[in-house]
Amino acid sequence: MVRKTTLSSLRDFKRIYKYGSKTSNRYLTIRFLKRENRGGNRIAFCISSRIGKAAARNRLKRLLREAYRTNEEKFKKCYDLIVIAHQPLKEKTFEEVEQILMSTSEEANLLMRK
């Protein structure tokens, strides 16, 4: 994932939390906000320390990153996204994580129509 496509500034996070929308389920919460300027999506993955130790958190972050990367062309453009993982997600395989990310994104209407 290119550095330009990641969210990192506190100002961006505050803007998404204040003005953005969210959708969630048992495994994920996705907060999102449409940007005015053109370009691709910017994304951040938040994994709480309640998920487990560093190895478990890093594994989950890698799975989420890869699930997004392989399906990036299916997402609508010009969005800032914050993906927040919940405790039950740490037991899932890559295929399950990918399916959960895509279904949650579909609920949020973040995927392009076929």
C-alpha positions in Angstrom: 0.0 0.0 0.0 1.5 3.3 -1.0 2.2 5.8 1.7 -0.2 8.4 0.1 -3.1 6.1 0.6 -2.8 5.8 4.3 -4.4 8.2 6.8 -2.1 9.4 9.6 -2.8 12.9 10.7 -4.9 13.6 13.8 -6.8 16.3 11.9 -8.1 13.8 9.3 -9.2 11.3 12.1 -11.0 14.1 13.9 -12.7 15.2 10.7 -13.9 11.7 9.9 -15.2 11.1 13.4 -17.0 14.5 13.5 -18.5 14.6 10.0 -18.3 11.1 8.7 -20.7 8.1 8.8 -20.2 4.7 10.2 -21.4 1.2 9.9 -20.5 -1.7 12.1 -21.1 -5.3 12.9 -19.7 -7.8 15.4 -16.3 -7.9 13.7 -15.6 -4.4 12.2 -16.6 -0.8 12.4 -15.9 1.3 9.3 -16.0 5.1 9.6 -15.9 6.9 6.3 -16.2 10.4 4.8 -16.3 11.5 1.1 -13.6 13.8 0.1 -14.1 16.7 -2.3 -10.8 16.4 -4.2 -10.2 13.7 -6.8 -8.0 10.7 -6.2 -8.0 7.3 -4.6 -9.1 6.3 -1.1 -7.1 6.9 2.0 -7.4 4.2 4.7 -6.3 3.6 8.3 -6.6 0.3 10.2 -7.1 0.6 14.0 -6.4 -2.5 16.1 -7.0 -2.1 19.8 -4.6 -3.5 22.4 -7.6 -5.4 23.7 -7.3 -7.7 20.6 -4.2 -9.3 22.0 -0.4 -8.9 22.1 1.6 -7.3 19.3 1.9 -10.4 17.2 -1.9 -10.9 17.1 -2.5 -7.2 16.3 0.1 -7.2 13.6 -1.3 -10.3 12.0 -4.8 -8.9 12.0 -3.6 -5.6 10.5 -1.7 -7.5 7.7 -4.9 -9.6 7.0 -7.0 -6.5 6.7 -4.5 -4.6 4.6 -4.2 -7.5 2.2 -8.0 -7.9 2.0 -8.4 -4.3 1.1 -5.5 -4.3 -1.3 -6.8 -7.3 -3.3 -10.3 -5.7 -3.6 -9.3 -2.1 -3.9 -10.7 -1.7 -7.4 -14.2 -2.6 -6.1 -14.3 0.4 -3.7 -15.7 3.8 -4.7 -13.1 6.4 -5.0 -12.4 9.7 -3.0 -13.2 8.3 0.4 -11.3 8.5 3.7 -11.8 5.2 5.6 -11.0 4.1 9.1 -11.4 0.3 9.7 -11.6 -0.6 13.4 -11.3 -4.3 14.3 -13.2 -5.9 17.1 -12.1 -8.8 19.4 -13.9 -11.7 17.5 -12.1 -10.9 14.3 -8.7 -12.2 15.6 -9.8 -15.8 15.3 -10.7 -15.6 11.6 -8.8 -16.8 8.5 -7.8 -14.5 5.6 -10.8 -15.6 3.5 -13.2 -14.9 6.4 -11.6 -11.5 7.1 -11.9 -10.6 3.4 -15.6 -11.6 3.3 -16.3 -9.6 6.5 -14.6 -6.5 5.1 -16.4 -6.7 1.8 -19.8 -7.3 3.4 -19.4 -4.5 5.9 -18.3 -2.2 3.1 -21.3 -3.2 1.1 -23.5 -2.2 4.0 -21.9 1.2 4.1 -22.5 1.5 0.3 -18.7 1.9 -0.3 -18.5 -0.6 -3.2 -19.1 0.2 -6.8 -22.2 -1.2 -8.5 -21.6 -4.1 -10.9 
